[in-house]
Amino acid sequence: MKTKVISIVIAIAIAGLIAWKLSANKHTIDRNAEQSLVVNTVVPVTVEKPRYARIDRRFGVNGQIVPGNEVTVLSQASAVVLKKYKKAGDAVNKGTVIARLENGVIRENLRIAETDLAKAQKDVERFQKLASAGAVTVRELEETQITLRSTESRISELKEQLANTTIVSPAAGVIDKDYFEEGTLLTVGSPVADIVDDKVLKMKIRVTENEILKLHKGDKALITSDIYPGKTFTGAIEVIAPKGNDTYSYAVELKLDRHVELKPGMYATATFNTNESGEKAIVINRKAFAGGMKDPYVFVVRDSRVCKVSVQLGKVNHEEAEITQGISADDDVVVSGQINLKEGSEVSIIKSQQK
């Protein structure tokens, strides 16, 4: 009996010890859980001071080399081509005959009209004498004069038609393409030939709305082409479009200095330097931006807390960006750790970079 009582007491003691241990462990677990819920509100960040630097404001725009003068010759008469004097690839001067058209009918009509003119002139002279003698009325005299003027007008029209049967080049250059052969029937307005003047070259490009504000008529540009690696050519802006298109780009035309290597139709790059004076500007690391390039802002540390500051960008490259408004060179700008920041967040600077 005594032994049984002792066994019961020992069992109760062991159970109590186990219960106490479990309670102690639960208390420890709860305390650790509470501590794990405590969030460290101080965010470690790396900062960098903006600096003054010379910004490379050069930018390049791709475009195409075009002839300085390009015209399409159109037929001014309706007739069959009798003789073809010039073809594609031939050089021509202003007034060079390209082709002659059949004109036999026009010549015959002109001969008849000239005969009618001689008769009309005699009729007017005769009626003037008769009118002075009172043999004819003034109205009859006026009718002969009207016939004379009508015949003269008809002769002028026929001479113009006859001249149009000889197709000549309106400018000097090279025939790039012809559209006819001997025996071809041309009508008024039919294309005859394309003539290009490759002695004067131009370059056509399109620039963005930001770039157009930096360009002016007469600005110089360096021209490069993959066809001539290592070589540079020169040109100057001759025309700037006053209005952009639906994609907010503007047409710009440059006149190139004489370069025999370049040919119409080639693609090239025009590079402009809009900061030849080398003025300095405030720049920061591109890593500092938290809002992207469309809505740029940075975090600036002030009294151990951050302020969200919107900035305006100037020239941007792969590593740095020019800041035209928003911060100064004395500010501490966060360049890492922004993902955990919001307006007023408390921070600790773990590293300060200074370029």
Number of C-alpha atoms within 10 A of each C-alpha: 6 6 7 8 10 11 12 11 11 11 12 12 12 12 12 12 12 12 12 12 12 12 12 12 12 12 12 12 12 12 11 11 11 10 10 9 8 8 7 6 10 15 16 17 20 19 24 22 20 23 18 14 14 14 20 16 16 13 13 16 16 17 20 16 22 25 19 17 16 18 16 17 21 16 21 20 22 18 18 18 21 17 15 16 13 18 19 14 13 14 16 22 13 11 12 16 16 21 21 20 25 19 20 10 10 16 15 12 15 20 14 12 19 16 12 17 20 12 14 21 16 14 16 20 14 13 22 21 13 15 16 11 9 11 11 14 13 14 10 13 19 14 12 20 19 13 18 21 14 14 21 17 13 16 20 14 13 19 15 13 18 19 16 18 22 19 23 20 22 16 18 19 24 20 23 18 16 18 14 17 15 14 14 13 15 20 14 12 12 16 16 20 22 19 27 24 21 20 15 18 22 23 28 20 18 20 20 14 13 11 15 18 9 13 17 15 13 13 15 21 23 17 22 21 17 11 12 11 8 8 11 13 16 17 21 22 20 17 15 17 13 9 10 15 10 7 8 12 18 19 17 21 21 26 23 24 13 15 12 10 8 20 16 17 12 14 18 22 21 25 17 21 17 18 14 10 8 12 11 14 18 19 26 24 20 17 15 24 22 20 11 12 13 8 12 15 19 23 28 23 22 14 9 13 18 22 17 16 14 17 17 16 18 16 16 17 12 7 10 15 23 25 19 15 12 12 20 16 15 10 16 22 29 26 23 18 15 19 7 12 21 13 12 14 17 17 20 14 15 10 12 14 13 10 8
